[in-house]
Amino acid sequence: MSTETATKAVLKGGEWLVKESSAAETFVAEQFGEEQLMIRDMCNQFLEAEVYPNLDRIDDLEPGLMKSLVTKAGEQGLLSTSFPEEFGGLGKDFVTSTIVNEYLGAGHSFSVAVAAHTGIGTLPILYFGTPQQKEKYIPKLITGEWAGAYGLTEPNSGSDALGAKTTAKLSDDGKFYILNGQKCWITNGGFAQVYTVFAKVDGDKFTGFIVDRGTEGFTQGPEEHKMGIKGSSTVQLYFQDCKVPVENLLGEVGKGHKIAFNILNIGRLKLCAAALGGARRSVTDTVNYAKTREQFKQPISNFGAIKYKLAEMAIKVFVAESALYRTANWVDQKEEELLAAGKPFNEALLGAAEEYAIECAMLKVYGSEVLDYVVDEGVQVHGGNGFSAEYNASRAYRDSRINRIYEGTNEINRLLTLDMTLKRAMGGRLDLMGPAMAVQKELMSIPDFGAEDETPFAAERKLVANLKKAILMTSGAAVQKLMMKIESEQEVLMNIADMAIETFNAESVLLRVTKMVEEKGAAASALHLDIMRTYLFDAADKVNKAGKDSVNSFADGDELRMILMGLKRFTKAEPFNVKDARRRIADKMVAEGKYCF
Ligand SMILES: Cc1cc2nc3c(=O)[nH]c(=O)nc-3n(C[C@H](O)[C@H](O)[C@H](O)COP(=O)(O)OP(=O)(O)OC[C@H]3O[C@@H](n4cnc5c(N)ncnc54)[C@H](O)[C@@H]3O)c2cc1C
C-alpha cells in the first residue's frame, strides 16, 4: 500500500459512534512509508544492540546506565522524531513518533524511561514554555544530553491530581517562587536534569514550574522497590523552601491543569503504542517457546488449548494496532487542519490531541489490558519456566502491570470515556441526540426485511452499525433514567465504556481488513479475515453482556424488556467457527516463529 495521509473531512472526536467511516479514509499500519519503516527498524536494532543484552544490569539500576542509554538513543535521533526542526528535531508527523513509541515499547524499563522523557518530561516545555525556555531546554532534551521528568502525583493526590498540596509563593523580592511539598512516584526522577513540577500558588492556583536538578531546596528520595519495571528510576521529590527562579514559571499562574491534562491525552495514546510493542515481543517469545517445548511427545503448540491462547494474543495485538493508527492519523490530520487555519504548532498538536481525548482514553485502557492479557498467557504457556526469572516471560509479566495504573488508571479512563462523550453531546460538539432518537424509533418499528446488501463485508458492517446502536440505546436510556445521578452510577458508566471500546476496536479492525482485502484480495488476507471475524464475533457478546449488566441496574418493566430485546437484536452475530479460525492464526505464527500479522 502506498503512504498517504488522507486529508478529507476527518471525523471529529467521538463521531465514530454516530457516523460511518470508510476503509479508504482509514489509515492502517500497512501504509507506513519507507522512512517510517526505516525508523521502526532503527528502534528494533537499538533494542537488540543496546537494551536486550543489558536487561539485568538495567533492572539492577546500575548507576549511570539508564541515562547513558537515553543519551545514546538521543544521539541516534530516536528521541526527536516529532520535535520541530528549529530545535534540532526531525519534524516528523504524529504517526511516526507513535511508531517510535511502539517499537521502543518492547524495551521493558528502558521504554518507560524513554516514553516518560520524550512525553511528560519534554512536551510540557515544548508546548507551554516561553521561547527562552524552549531554547534553553528543548535542544538538550531531544538529544538526550539532559533527561526530563514530571512531578504531578503526591502521596495524597493521585487520580485526584488537582488535590495537590505542594505550595508555591512568590518571594518578597519577586525573583523566585518558593516551593514546599512532596511529589511521589516520579519516573526518571533519580537521574533527570529537568523536572516539570506542579504546585499551588497562593493556596489554590494550580501552576506548572520547571525545576532544574541542583536547585536550592530540591532533593530526592531513594529509588522505590517496585513489582516491575525495576530498571526504571522512580523516586520521591522533596521541596523545602525550594527557590525556583520566576523565569521558570511554566505557562500561566493558575493554568497548570491545562498542562497536566493536555499532555495526558498524548501520553495515553503513546502508552497504548508502547504496550503494543511489548505485547508483540511477548507473543513472539511465547510462540517460540510453544514451538520448542515438548510434552506428551509433541510440541505444546500442537494442543488446541495453547493454539487458542496464541491466536487470542495475536488477535488482540492486531486489533489494538488497528485502533491505534486509525486514531494517530486522525491526530495528524486534525493538526494539519489547525495549522492551515493559522494556529501555532503547539496549539495545533494539543488541540488535535484534545479533539481525540475520548479515543486516547479508550486506547490507553485497551492497550494496557491487551499487554496484561498477552504477558499473563505468556507465563501460562511457559508453565513453570514462566515463573522463573531465567525467562523473559516473567519480566514481561512484572513490567506490564503498571500500565493499567499510570497515565490515569483504567477506571479513571473508562469513566472519562463516557464523561467526555456526554459533555461533548451536551455542549453541542457531538450530535448524539439525533442518532439516539433514530435508534429508539427503529426499536419501536418492525425490522426492515428489505433487499439484502450483497457488497463485501455487508454483514460485518451491519454488525458494527448495530453495536453502535446498542451503545446509543443503552447510554440514552441511562441518561434519561438516571439524569444527574449517572455520575455516581459508576458501574453503568464502566459498562458503557466497555461497549464503546469493543465497538471502536471492532470497527477499526473491520476497516483495516477491508482495506487490506481491497488492496491485496481476500486470499492474501485470509488470516486477517479470521482475526477480524473472530474479534467481531466475540465483541458482539461482550457488548451484549455489558449492555445487559448496565440496563438491568436502572430499568424495569416494559422499558427493561424493550431494551433487552434491542440489545439482543443489535448484538446478533452471524455464526462463525472461531475454533478453526484461531487454529489457523496460531498455526501460521508457529510456522513463522513469530507474531506475523
Ligand atoms: C511506577 C510508577 C511510575 C509513575 N510515574 C509517575 C510520574 O512520572 N509522574 C507522576 O506525576 N506520577 C507518576 N506515577 C503516579 C501515577 O500516575 C499514579 O499512581 C496514578 O495516577 C494513580 O494514583 P494513586 O496511585 O494515588 O491511586 P489512587 O488515585 O489512590 O487510586 C486507587 C484506586 O482507586 C481508584 N479510583 C481513584 N479515584 C477514583 C474515582 N473517582 N472513581 C473510581 N475509582 C477511583 C483508582 O482507579 C485505583 O484503582 C507513577 C506511578 C507508578 C506506580
The ligand as a Tripos MOL2 file, in Angstrom:
@<TRIPOS>MOLECULE
LIG
   53    58     1     0     0
SMALL
NO_CHARGES

@<TRIPOS>ATOM
      1 C1          5.9450    3.1300   38.6820 C.3       1 LIG1
      2 C2          5.1550    4.3930   38.6900 C.ar      1 LIG1
      3 C3          5.5880    5.4770   37.9440 C.ar      1 LIG1
      4 C4          4.8860    6.6770   37.9890 C.ar      1 LIG1
      5 N1          5.3870    7.7780   37.3280 N.ar      1 LIG1
      6 C5          4.8270    8.9950   37.5650 C.ar      1 LIG1
      7 C6          5.4470   10.1870   37.0930 C.ar      1 LIG1
      8 O1          6.4820   10.1530   36.4000 O.2       1 LIG1
      9 N2          4.9000   11.3780   37.4210 N.ar      1 LIG1
     10 C7          3.7570   11.4690   38.1630 C.ar      1 LIG1
     11 O2          3.3170   12.5740   38.4290 O.2       1 LIG1
     12 N3          3.1340   10.3530   38.6200 N.ar      1 LIG1
     13 C8          3.6350    9.1320   38.3480 C.ar      1 LIG1
     14 N4          3.0430    7.9980   38.8390 N.ar      1 LIG1
     15 C9          1.8240    8.1160   39.6210 C.3       1 LIG1
     16 C10         0.6010    7.5620   38.9220 C.3       1 LIG1
     17 O3          0.2100    8.4220   37.8990 O.3       1 LIG1
     18 C11        -0.4820    7.3380   39.9900 C.3       1 LIG1
     19 O4         -0.0600    6.2370   40.7680 O.3       1 LIG1
     20 C12        -1.8390    7.1080   39.4030 C.3       1 LIG1
     21 O5         -2.3460    8.2900   38.8270 O.3       1 LIG1
     22 C13        -2.8560    6.6120   40.4420 C.3       1 LIG1
     23 O6         -2.8380    7.4080   41.5740 O.3       1 LIG1
     24 P1         -2.7020    6.7440   43.0350 P.3       1 LIG1
     25 O7         -1.5480    5.8240   42.9930 O.co2     1 LIG1
     26 O8         -2.6970    7.8030   44.0230 O.co2     1 LIG1
     27 O9         -4.0040    5.8580   43.1670 O.3       1 LIG1
     28 P2         -5.4210    6.3720   43.6770 P.3       1 LIG1
     29 O10        -5.8020    7.6130   42.9710 O.co2     1 LIG1
     30 O11        -5.4240    6.3710   45.1670 O.co2     1 LIG1
     31 O12        -6.3570    5.2050   43.1720 O.3       1 LIG1
     32 C14        -6.5110    3.9650   43.8550 C.3       1 LIG1
     33 C15        -7.6410    3.1940   43.1880 C.3       1 LIG1
     34 O13        -8.8650    3.9310   43.2950 O.3       1 LIG1
     35 C16        -9.4040    4.1680   42.0170 C.3       1 LIG1
     36 N5        -10.0250    5.4840   41.9810 N.ar      1 LIG1
     37 C17        -9.4930    6.6730   42.3350 C.ar      1 LIG1
     38 N6        -10.3670    7.6580   42.1370 N.ar      1 LIG1
     39 C18       -11.4840    7.0950   41.6340 C.ar      1 LIG1
     40 C19       -12.7520    7.5900   41.2130 C.ar      1 LIG1
     41 N7        -13.0540    8.8760   41.1960 N.pl3     1 LIG1
     42 N8        -13.6630    6.6910   40.7740 N.ar      1 LIG1
     43 C20       -13.3880    5.3750   40.7150 C.ar      1 LIG1
     44 N9        -12.2160    4.8560   41.0990 N.ar      1 LIG1
     45 C21       -11.2720    5.7040   41.5420 C.ar      1 LIG1
     46 C22        -8.2420    4.0670   41.0630 C.3       1 LIG1
     47 O14        -8.6650    3.7390   39.7460 O.3       1 LIG1
     48 C23        -7.4030    2.9660   41.6970 C.3       1 LIG1
     49 O15        -7.8860    1.7140   41.3160 O.3       1 LIG1
     50 C24         3.6990    6.7730   38.7500 C.ar      1 LIG1
     51 C25         3.2400    5.6640   39.4680 C.ar      1 LIG1
     52 C26         3.9510    4.5000   39.4580 C.ar      1 LIG1
     53 C27         3.4560    3.3460   40.2890 C.3       1 LIG1
@<TRIPOS>BOND
     1     1     2 1
     2     2     3 ar
     3     2    52 ar
     4     3     4 ar
     5     4     5 ar
     6     4    50 ar
     7     5     6 ar
     8     6     7 ar
     9     6    13 1
    10     7     8 2
    11     7     9 ar
    12     9    10 ar
    13    10    11 2
    14    10    12 ar
    15    12    13 ar
    16    13    14 ar
    17    14    15 1
    18    14    50 ar
    19    15    16 1
    20    16    17 1
    21    16    18 1
    22    18    19 1
    23    18    20 1
    24    20    21 1
    25    20    22 1
    26    22    23 1
    27    23    24 1
    28    24    25 2
    29    24    26 1
    30    24    27 1
    31    27    28 1
    32    28    29 2
    33    28    30 1
    34    28    31 1
    35    31    32 1
    36    32    33 1
    37    33    34 1
    38    33    48 1
    39    34    35 1
    40    35    36 1
    41    35    46 1
    42    36    37 ar
    43    36    45 ar
    44    37    38 ar
    45    38    39 ar
    46    39    40 ar
    47    39    45 ar
    48    40    41 1
    49    40    42 ar
    50    42    43 ar
    51    43    44 ar
    52    44    45 ar
    53    46    47 1
    54    46    48 1
    55    48    49 1
    56    50    51 ar
    57    51    52 ar
    58    52    53 1
@<TRIPOS>SUBSTRUCTURE
     1 LIG1         1 GROUP 0 **** ****
